[in-house]
Amino acid sequence: MTAHDLSTSGQLPEDQLPITVREGLDFGLDGDIPRHWFGGDPFKTRFFDAMSTLFPEGERFFIACVRDYKDQISDPAHKQVLLDFARQEAQHSKVHNAFNHRLSKQGIKVDKILANQRRNLFDIARKTMSKGHTLAITAASEHITALMSHTFVENRHHFEDADPRVRAMYVWHAVEEVEHKGVAFDVMQQVAHVGYWLRVWALLMVSIQFPMFVFQILNHMLKVDGFNRWQRWGIWLKGLWWLYKPGGLMGPLLRPYLAWYKPGFHPWDAGAPGEFQTWMRVMQQSGDPIAASDALQPRA
């Protein structure tokens, strides 16, 4: 079926990846991963650690918001796409919960973070907003995640210093986010008939709230790591420069981010990065997500 139209069936567009559910992958997360696994840099490490704490409840929210419309879809192939989307997201929650267990042992208040996230998404958003609003938030969040996935994999030099096990977890997550990047958007457009301005509002809201939550959690993690206020100031200045400097981690996200605001936008307009095919080839040959991730790294 096409990603662009839930009302028709056919072959996948040439640039679209099939949604594949990969279960039982071993990332070695119970091994001797350093506390600051990203080249010893506390900001880089905790930036990704903070995102990991938000994923389990966020993925559960996305599944619920898409499932709100499953009874309005009758075609078996389209129902299967929704099922595969949900199964991928459930696997992401499972793996990040395992990773977050490591963080709990370090003194990070993961349970409190998850409870706050659960309250914001399920006790507030799901109970006070319409299904169309929460689906728009889901699609906007998926857009942010997918464009980060595109850019992080394509600009792989940024991750040379990361522990290969954690890097492999994020590369796997990135591949699957790209595979299903059009699902929530298609349901939003084709089934829920969400209008353009609600779509715009949703991304603006997510663009403010997501980094705000990540940075709040990151600061908590730096405190737990024992850095005093002045040390944290230095870590933040260096870290924000890494994120937002010209050629930094976030710069390449701007153009694909803004594409959302074009009236005729679709997530698959950007296709899929060629590097993802490298990951899939090595993954199929080896069955090892770490080897597949390492295959994307720059060669000496």
Secondary structure by P-SEA (a helix, b strand, c coil): cccccccccccccccccccccccccccccccccccccccccaaaaaaaaaaaaacaaaaaaaaaaaaccccccccaaaaaaaaaaaaaaaaaaaaaaaaaaaaaaaccaaaaaaaaaaaaccccccccccaaaaaaaaaaaaaaaaaaaaaaaaaccccccccaaaaaaaaaaaaaaaaccaaaaaaacccccccaaaaaaaaaaaaccaaaaaaaaaaaaaaaacccaaaaaaaaaaaaaacccccccccccccccccccccccccccccccaaaaaaaaaaaacccaaaaaaaacccc
